[in-house]
């Protein structure tokens, strides 16, 4: 899939939603794509949807369907009434269409059939740990479109490290691991900023989240002789070598642990 097509679709959707874009942070694979736009580099990881994350808020009303319909989008309602939008004219293959998902943070216990509202008239898909991504976002101006918000890359790495095991498919799980490595590589010369932001997050979330994230990271890239996370990432990121990934992930977690321990004292 051409990166020019992805940028064309992203710009068209952002322009169509207009003022509503300020209500959303673009996360997931599209955020990774935008990080590459920011850095002026090509992305090895492809995506064909937009995940729009927003706060839970039943007081507001969204008219997203009216704004997206002229582009060819139709509304799709999930089993728990969660809303997403699909464009059958924008297709990757016979049965893979461009989609927009509306996501909201999941807080409290996961309950089957639970509805979490992004707006009075829009049920969002609830996802754990995504509240991390809503704070201190970065802003990026599309060349032919509005400013859009993406997570701080340090928060993106942390959230992916916390949540990748919850993926339903092995392919999605492996791709999340590659996203962690890809963003770390993109911003490696800014490691201090990544770690500083994770330290900021650690002050406002349960300590168990940070412990779990570090455990997951070390399990993937440091502790196991098989280096599963590195070998998985190599398949998705052909421009990165085993030794490069091992060096970057090792230095990152070593420095993060030292900073967290110092922060405790």
Secondary structure, DSSP 8 states (H G I E B T S, - for coil): --HHHHHHHHHHHHHHHGGGGGG-EEEHHHHHHHHHHHHT---SS---EEEEEE---SS----HHHHHHTTTEEEEE-TTSBEEEEEEEEEEETTEEEEEEEEEEE-S---TT--EEEETTEEEEEEETTHHHHSS-EEEE-TTS-EEEE--HHHHHHHHHHHGGG-SSHHHHHHHHHHHHHHHHHTGGGHHHHHHHHHHHHTTS-HHHHHHHHHHHHIIIII-TT-HHHHHHHHH-TTS-HHHHHHHHHHHHHHHHHHHHHHH-
